Amino acid sequence: MSDERPTPPTGTIRPVSPVVLAVLGIVGLVLGWLVHPLTVELSGSAPVVTWPQPTLLGFVAVALGRFAWDTRASVRDRARRLEPHRAVNRLAFGRAAAYVASVLGGAYAGYALSWVDSRAELAGDRVLWSGLAAVAALAVVVCGVLLERACRVRLDDDEA
């Protein structure tokens, strides 16, 4: 009988790449830019973006930011240690939010840019609300990355 302990898994998860987020944002930008001419061609009118879109994205950003704050506190406080499966769930949630919001932010930015030189009746409103939605989506990306980073544990931690 051997006194050797089984070796714990040594795999690590790399943080979300800023390059991947940028590429997703560019893809969203192109898709958002194309929404304007395609919808006008197909249906005769383009979608209207109003206050609910940026407001909802703002609420998501605030919720993710709070979740990141609480997760960071749980990871640092030994008395209320975060269970590993919950940390992985939060990490996946933060990463998914960052990816989706990156595409959405790019799409709203592209849609806003497609209306900049337009003399259409609601062009100014579309630029304003789409631009605000793009900024709110950027806040979701930042908070999603913060949530992912809050799940980090030290390698020398006995309970990691």
Disulfide bonds with the S-S distance in Angstrom:
none
